[in-house]
Amino acid sequence: MEPIKTIIISILSLSALVFVALFGRLPVFRKTPIGALHRLLRLHIPRSLARLDRALTGGCLTRTLHATNHYLLYEPHPLVALFFFTLLISGQAIFIPPAWPHVSTLHHLLIPLLCSLPYLFLHLGNITHPSITPSNHPSAMRHYPYDRTLFYPGQICRTCHLPKPPRSKHCSLCKSCIARMDHHCIWLNNCVGKNNYHYFLLLLLSTTLLCVYGAYLGFSILSPLITKTSFPTSNTRRTWSSTFHAYLNVISFHPRLGSVTLLCTLSSPLPFGLFLYHIYLLWAGMTTNESEKWADLRDDIADGLVWKAERAALLGDYPRLRDGGLEPEGKEVRWPVREGRWWVCRMREEGERPRVWVRKDGEGGDGGGEGGEMVAGGVDERWVRVRSLAEVDNVYDLGFWGNLGDVLWNREM
C-alpha cells in the first residue's frame, strides 16, 4: 500500500512542478505565488547553485548544465516530441490489453479513435509551418492591420531583413519570423502560429479527452472489483478514507490498469489547464506573445510612460508608409479592418511627453524642405496620458466566435 501512496505523491508533485514550469511565466501568474515559485525554480535556485559550483569546480558543472538546458529549450530537436510519443505508446500498451476484455463494443470503437487523435494532431502541428519567407511575405503583410499599440509599421527584422508583418515575431529556434506568433512549442518541435494554431488546440483537446477517458475507463473496470472485495454487502459503511484505501488495495493487485488510471487522473489537469488558457486567449483576441506585450503595456501605463492620440488627428503628419510595402492600404488587408481610434506611444522617462517632429532645412531653419533632417520640436498637445488599459483598443478582438473563425479559416499564406 505504501508504494502506491508514494507513486501518487510523486505524480502529483511532478505535475505541480510541470505546471509551474510551463505556466509560471505567464502574465496572469506574474504577481502570484505561482509566478514567485517559477522565479525561484528558474532564477534564484539556479543562481545559488551556480555560485556554489563556481566555488567548488570553477563553473564546470554550470557550463555543462547550461549547454544541456540551451539545447533542450532553445535548439530545434525531436527529443520532447519523442518523449511524448513514448509516453502515449507505453501507456496504451500497458493499459489496453488487460482492459479490452472488460469493455463493450462501443468502447472497442472509441479506444482506437481517441488513442489515434493525439498522434494525428501532433504530426500535423509539426509538419505545418507558419514561417514567413520572401515568397509569402507580401501575403503575410496583408493578413492583419497594424494596431499602432503593440505593432507598428516600418520595423525591419534584423535577421530576416524583411519588414515585420503585424502580429509576427522572429523565432530564433525556427530561424524565421512567424505569422501570428503564439509561442514556440517544444512538444511540436515547431512554432505555433497562423497555420497550425488550430492543430495545437486540437492536440490539447484530444490529449485531455484521452486522459479523462482513460481515467473513466479504468475506474469503471476497477469499481466493481472494489465493491466486491471491500464492500461486499450494502450494510458495509463507506467513507472517503475507506474508499480511497480500497482503490489502493485493488490497484496493487491490478498494477497495469491501476497505474495508467492514476496517471491519466493526475495528469489530465495539465493539458486541460493549457487548453482553457488558450480558450481565454481566443476570448480576449490575443496570442501568448501578445498577452506578454499587453502585460508590459499595463506596467508601463502604471509607470506613466504611455500616451495616446486620435488617429485621425495624426494621419496628416504621419502618413502611411507605402514605400517598399511597409504598410498596405486598408483595403488591401484581408482582416475585417476596424482601425482603432487611438495611436499609442511609450516614452522612456515618466512625465516625458511626445513632441512634434519637424523637418530641418539645409539652412538651419524649420520648414518644409524635403531633404532636411527630422528633429524634435515642442510638446505635441494632441497626446494625452493613458491612465488605464481599458482606454486602449484591441483591434484584433472580433469577439470569441470571430476570433475562433480567424483561427480556423484565415490560414492562407
Secondary structure, 3 states (H helix, E strand, C coil): CHHHHHHHHHHHHHHHHHHHHHHCCCHHHCCCHHHHHHHHHHHHHHHHHHHHHHHHHCCHHHHHHHHHHHHHHHCCCCHHHHHHHHHHHHHHHHHHHHHHHHCCHHHHHHHHHHHHHHHHHHHHHHHCCCEECCCCHHHHHCCCCCCCCCCCCCCECCCCCCECCCCCEEECCCCEEECCCCEEECCCCEEECCCCHHHHHHHHHHHHHHHHHHHHHHHHHHHHHHHHHHCCCCCCCCCHHHHHHHHHHHHHHCHHHHHHHHHHHHHCHHHHHHHHHHHHHHHHCCCHHHHHHHHHHHHHHHCCCEEEEEHHHHCCCCCCCCHHHCCCCHHHCCCCCCCCCEEEEECCCCCCCCEEEEEECCCCCEECCCCCEEEEEEECCCCEECCCHHHCCCCCCCCHHHHHHHHHHCCCC
